[in-house]
């Protein structure tokens, strides 16, 4: 194991230990956040994708992945074949579904990050059977919304803060 890999593992372990007593939050690497902001700013439509994480920190988004989609000012519809190809590519890359298929990221062209009725129906239909999932929305004005939903035990959901972790550069 190289020194750099050892340092990275130690850093991840320390971060995980310090987070055990903290409330959950959705964290982004600066690169993943920049990709999401770019997609928000490049169009007046909604844009959606998946957050990709490392196995050791499932609420730390290290990348934002797009799939083919049809968009409008109020909706995003992923192309089924593109989603299937994305999932296959991620599994081939050695990732598990909880690392690439549990965090739904999308933009709102207006100034409200609150989920629409379409967002709520989509989140329930697509992610409703997952052990856990996150819906995260970033609005044009920079406002954010994130909700962690879990379907284990009694189940439940909680709004969580969104944070860009510049300490991971």
N, C-alpha and C positions, 0 to 999 in steps of 0.2 A: 504494500500500500504506500502510495507516495505521501510526502509531507502535506501537500495541498489537499489530498483526499482525507487524510487524518484530521486536518484542521477543519475541513468542511463538516465531517461527521461530528466532531466535538462541538462545533458551533450549533448544528442542528439539535444535538442532544441537550445542550444547555438551553436552547430556545424552547424545546419541548418541556423540559423540567420547569422552566419559569412560567410556562403557560398553564400548567396543571391546575392552578388555583385561580386562574383568570376566567372572566366571562368570555364566551366565544365571540370572535370577530372575524370578518372576512378580510384577509390581508392580500395585497397585490404586490408583486415585484414591480419596480418602476417600468420595466419593459412591457409586462402584461397590461399595466394601466395605460401606458402610452398607446398601445395598439387599440384598446377599447376607446380611448378618447379620440383617436384618429377616425375610427369608424363612426363615432357619434358625430364628428364635425364634418365628415366628407359628404354627407347626404342629409336631406330633410326627411328621410324615412327612418323607421325603426330598423335596427340591425341587431342580429342575435348570433350567439355562438356559445361555445363551451369553455369553461375554465379548466385548465390542466394544472394538476398539483403533483407534488412529490408524495410518495407513500407515507413518509414520516410526519407530514403536516398537511392534512386534507383540506384545511381552510386557508392555505396559503397558495394563491393563484400565481403560478410562475409563467403561464402563457395563456393567451386568448386565441382560440381556434375557431375559424369560420368554416361553415359548410355552405353549399349552394342553397339559396333561399329566395323566396318571393317576398318582397317587402312593400309596405305602404306606410303612410304616415301614422297608422294605428295598429299595424300588425306585422308579424314575421311568421313565415311558414317554411320550415326546412324541407328540402327535397329528401324523400325517404332513402333513395339510393345513395345520395351523398352522405347522409348520416351513417348508413351501413358501411360505406367505404371508410369513413372516418373512424368508426369503431374498430373495424378490421385492422386499419393501420396502427391504431393505438395499442391493440392487443399484440400485434406483431412487434411493436417497439418495446414490449415487456410491461406495459401498464395494465393495471386492473381497473374495472369500471368505476370504482370509487375515485380514481385519479383523473378521469376524463369525462364522466357521464353523470355527474351529480350536481354540478354547478352551472346553472343556466344564466348567462350574462346577456343583457340586451340594453339597447338605448331607447330613450324617448326623445323625439325631436322638440317637444315642448318643455316647459319649465316645471313639470311635475314628475318626480320619480315614483309616485305611488302607482301600484299595479292597477291596470284596467280590469274590467270584467273578463275581457278576452285573455289577458295575462293570467288571471286566477284560474280560468277554465283550462288553459293550456298547461299550467303548472300542475294542476290536479290530474289531468288526463295523462300527461307524459311522465311525470315524476311521482305520482301518487302511490305507486307500489314499491318504490325504493325504500330501503331502510332509513335513509336520510337524503336530503337534497337542499339546495339553496337556489332561490331566485334573487337575482341582483339586477337592479335597474339604475342606470345613470342618465339623468336628464340633461338637456341642452345647457341649463344654467349651472351645472355641476352638482346639483342635488343628487343624493343617492338613497337607495332603498335596498335592504337585504333582509331576507327572512330565511331562517334555518327551520326546516320541517323534518321531524323524525317520526317514523312509524314503528318503532320498537317499544316494548313495554306499553304503557298507556298511550304513547304517542303525544304529539303536541307540536307547537311551533313557537318561535321567538324571533322578534326583530333583532338583528345584530348590526353593530357598527361596521362601516367600511373604512379601511385604512391602507394607505400606500406605505409600504415598509422600505424606506430609503436606506435603511441599515443593511440591506441585503446586496448592495452593489458590489 
